[in-house]
Amino acid sequence: MARRFDKRYGMSPMDYLRLARCRAALELLGSGSSTLEEIAWKVGYADASSFSRAFKAAFGRSPVEFRSRD
């Protein structure tokens, strides 16, 4: 299954899930009403640190940098 998924989407199922979680976080970050801990929990991360690392890997900047620039 993983090979078929990778062939179709160009990434592993886990990478796809990480990207989907980070994309969902973009909207929450834009609203500015939730803390990073709350956003991390809402998109499926156990803590803000794990979420921040995944977000930076996906988009090249941290959630804090994203929120302060946009």
C-alpha positions in Angstrom: 0.0 0.0 0.0 2.7 2.5 0.9 4.5 2.0 -2.4 1.3 2.6 -4.3 0.6 5.7 -2.2 4.1 7.0 -2.8 3.8 6.3 -6.6 0.5 8.2 -6.8 1.2 11.1 -4.4 5.0 11.4 -4.5 5.4 11.0 -0.8 4.9 8.5 2.0 1.6 8.3 3.8 3.2 9.7 6.9 4.7 12.7 5.0 1.2 13.3 3.5 -0.4 13.3 7.0 2.3 15.7 8.3 1.6 18.1 5.4 -2.2 17.8 5.8 -1.8 18.7 9.5 0.4 21.7 8.8 -1.9 23.0 6.1 -4.8 22.7 8.6 -2.7 24.7 11.1 -2.2 27.6 8.6 -5.8 28.6 9.0 -5.7 28.4 12.8 -2.4 30.4 12.8 -4.0 33.1 10.6 -6.9 33.6 13.0 -4.5 34.5 15.8 -6.9 33.4 18.5 -5.3 30.1 19.5 -2.0 29.4 21.2 0.6 27.2 19.6 -0.2 24.5 22.1 -3.9 24.6 21.2 -3.1 24.5 17.5 -0.7 21.6 17.9 -3.4 19.7 19.8 -6.1 20.5 17.3 -4.1 19.3 14.3 -2.9 16.1 16.0 0.4 16.9 17.6 1.2 16.0 21.3 3.1 19.2 21.9 4.0 22.6 20.4 7.6 21.6 19.9 6.8 18.6 17.6 4.3 20.8 15.8 6.8 23.6 15.3 9.5 21.2 13.9 7.0 19.7 11.4 5.7 23.1 10.4 9.1 24.5 9.8 10.1 21.4 7.7 6.9 21.8 5.6 7.0 25.6 5.0 10.5 26.7 5.8 9.6 28.9 8.7 8.3 28.4 12.2 4.7 28.9 13.2 5.7 32.0 15.2 7.5 33.5 12.1 4.5 32.7 10.0 2.1 34.4 12.4 4.3 37.5 12.8 4.8 38.1 9.1 1.3 37.4 7.9 
